[in-house]
């Protein structure tokens, strides 16, 4: 039995590990083909990736921002129409085609959506280019 005067250390039971590399800085990477170490910068969102990934879908085909926080009431109405699956799937067809199909099937799509689509050029659905 161990005496009380000795300090108990768990380093014999649990071996110490190396400290993790910092998220921002330089790291040495071994190149197997040239047999040399190269300095590789690390950082950003994920460790081990050389450069940060680009922002997700900053513009759509029409050139307007997809990720805008502020949009008018017409855009809000169209987005709600896109999100409502009661009118059927919206991928692969325009908003007007989806509205007409829902009308033919008796699903009673909102009339104001049709009016907005006829008045403005907002044919792309919310999911166009994302999926």
C-alpha positions in Angstrom: 0.0 0.0 0.0 1.3 3.5 -0.8 2.3 5.8 2.0 0.5 9.0 2.6 3.6 11.1 2.2 4.1 10.1 -1.4 2.1 12.1 -4.0 -0.1 10.0 -6.0 0.3 10.6 -9.7 -1.9 9.3 -12.5 0.8 9.8 -15.1 1.8 6.2 -14.9 -1.7 5.0 -15.4 -2.8 7.6 -18.0 0.1 8.6 -20.3 0.4 12.3 -21.1 -0.6 13.5 -24.5 0.8 16.2 -26.6 -1.0 19.5 -26.6 -3.2 20.2 -29.6 -2.0 22.6 -32.3 -3.5 26.1 -32.1 -6.2 26.9 -34.6 -4.4 29.8 -36.1 -0.8 29.7 -37.1 1.6 27.5 -39.0 2.0 23.8 -39.1 4.7 21.6 -40.6 3.5 19.1 -43.1 5.7 16.2 -44.3 5.7 15.7 -48.1 6.4 12.0 -48.8 7.4 12.5 -52.4 10.0 15.2 -51.8 11.0 14.0 -48.3 10.8 17.6 -46.9 8.7 19.4 -44.4 6.7 22.4 -45.6 5.1 25.2 -43.7 1.3 25.1 -44.1 -0.9 27.8 -42.7 -3.8 26.6 -40.7 -6.9 28.4 -39.4 -10.3 29.5 -40.4 -13.3 27.4 -39.8 -11.6 24.0 -39.8 -8.2 22.9 -38.8 -6.1 21.3 -41.6 -7.9 23.1 -44.5 -5.5 25.5 -46.3 -8.0 28.2 -47.1 -11.4 29.2 -45.9 -14.4 28.0 -47.8 -16.4 30.5 -49.9 -19.7 31.9 -48.6 -22.7 29.8 -49.5 -24.7 31.1 -52.4 -24.2 34.8 -52.3 -26.1 35.5 -55.5 -28.7 33.8 -57.6 -29.0 33.6 -61.4 -30.8 36.9 -61.5 -27.9 38.6 -59.7 -29.7 39.5 -56.5 -28.6 38.5 -53.0 -30.0 35.2 -51.8 -29.1 35.7 -48.1 -30.6 39.2 -47.6 -32.2 39.7 -44.3 -34.5 42.5 -45.5 -36.9 42.0 -48.4 -40.2 43.5 -49.3 -43.7 42.1 -48.7 -43.9 40.7 -52.3 -40.8 38.7 -51.8 -42.0 37.5 -48.4 -45.3 36.3 -50.0 -43.4 34.5 -52.7 -41.1 32.8 -50.2 -44.0 31.6 -48.2 -45.6 30.2 -51.4 -42.3 28.4 -52.1 -42.1 27.0 -48.6 -45.7 25.7 -48.6 -45.6 22.1 -49.8 -49.4 22.0 -50.0 -49.1 23.3 -53.6 -46.7 20.5 -54.7 -43.0 20.4 -55.3 -41.3 23.5 -56.6 -38.0 22.2 -58.0 -37.6 22.2 -61.8 -40.4 24.5 -62.6 -41.1 28.2 -62.3 -43.3 29.8 -59.7 -46.0 30.5 -62.3 -46.0 26.9 -63.6 -46.3 25.7 -60.0 -49.2 28.1 -59.3 -51.0 27.0 -62.5 -50.5 23.3 -61.7 -51.8 23.8 -58.1 -54.8 25.7 -59.6 -55.5 22.9 -62.1 -55.4 20.3 -59.3 -57.8 22.3 -57.2 -55.4 23.2 -54.4 -56.5 26.8 -54.3 -53.2 28.7 -54.5 -53.3 32.3 -53.3 -54.5 34.8 -56.0 -52.1 37.5 -54.7 -49.1 35.2 -55.6 -50.4 35.0 -59.2 -50.8 38.8 -59.3 -47.2 39.3 -58.0 -45.8 36.8 -60.6 -47.6 38.6 -63.5 -46.6 42.0 -62.3 -42.9 41.3 -61.5 -40.3 39.0 -63.0 -39.9 36.7 -60.0 -40.0 33.3 -61.7 -37.2 31.6 -59.8 -38.3 29.8 -56.6 -36.5 30.2 -53.3 -34.7 26.8 -53.9 -33.4 27.6 -57.4 -29.7 26.9 -57.6 -29.4 25.7 -54.0 -30.6 22.1 -54.3 
